[in-house]
Amino acid sequence: MHAITIPEPGGPEALVWAEVPDPVPAEGEVLIEVAAGAVNRADLLQRQGFYDPPPGASPYPGLECSGRVAALGPGVVGWSVGDEVCALLGGGGYAEKVAVPAGQVLPVPQGLDLVTAAALPEVTATVWSNVFMVAHLRPGETLLVHGGASGIGTMAIQLGKAVGARVAVTAGGPEKLERCAELGADILIDYREQDFVEELKKATDGAGADVILDIMGAKYLDRNIKALAVNGRLAVIGLQGGVKGELNLGALLAKRAAVTATSLRMRPLEEKAAIMAAVREHVWPLVAAGTVRPVVDSTFPLPEAAEAHRALESGTHVGKMLLVRS
């Protein structure tokens, strides 16, 4: 088969389309003939040499894919060769075939085409596990989503609205905010021109956000605590703004608030399987009903992954970018 390889870390030009050995499904694994994969910021970090796959995972980038079951490893039940599926991966989505633990494989939701389904596993697993399983967002609460126009953000808006929450977003510029509004966002904050703490307080009569989904890390830590409501929950899922920040424990204590930080890729297989089972139970019916849909900005041929990386790094996209096999 062929896959996007990274002979040496570097810029987008470091991604090389090359012939590599076919994967063989181990016990409990499903072999997928890939139809499409999605591009995530974690892939950029791996390309630069900063984010290696977990032990035993494919060495190639790509944290999610869609495709058809090509073979079953020993002990796998519930799947058949030819089934159309999508999957959460530890790596290997930028390849023609990938072996993945069966617990991370889901059927393509009813009403969604096979290629578009590649945009679902990572964002749905990330949002559902952090916003609902960890932060326990409830109907009537306010959810603040940083990076509302990103793949994660566009899914978080829709899921927040689907459960009856009020959703606030930060995004860069009126065009991105307009797209967020189309998805259901109630409070629109241009982080380039506005202070999200002040804007959120104005919009919530001083209460703040019950749950904040944060991709920035250290840069936003202090302001996120200020933006939290009493009993608020801050869920950190990205470190685009740095890894070390100063935390005012007094402010956190006064609000009886909580801070959590998670990484999906490095979780044990049983935890990933539990998350995917929850996604299938709670999110897949919403997708089948058309209440929630992945937002796809653009598609690229799989061998042209470097162009997709350049596009993602430009920051002009809304939603997900897909790599599609010809």
Salt bridges, closest charged atoms under 4 A:
ASP22 OD2 - LYS97 NZ 3.12
GLU33 OE2 - ARG325 NH1 2.91
GLU64 OE2 - LYS320 NZ 2.54
GLU84 OE2 - ARG68 NH2 3.13
GLU96 OE1 - HIS2 ND1 3.92
GLU96 OE2 - ARG325 NH2 3.77
GLU141 OE2 - ARG138 NH2 3.15
GLU141 OE1 - ARG233 NH2 2.82
GLU182 OE1 - ARG179 NE 3.60
ASP186 OD2 - LYS161 NZ 2.99
GLU199 OE2 - LYS202 NZ 3.56
ASP222 OD2 - LYS226 NZ 3.31
GLU271 OE1 - ARG267 NH1 3.82
GLU281 OE1 - HIS282 NE2 3.73
GLU307 OE2 - ARG310 NH1 2.62
GLU313 OE2 - ARG47 NH2 2.75
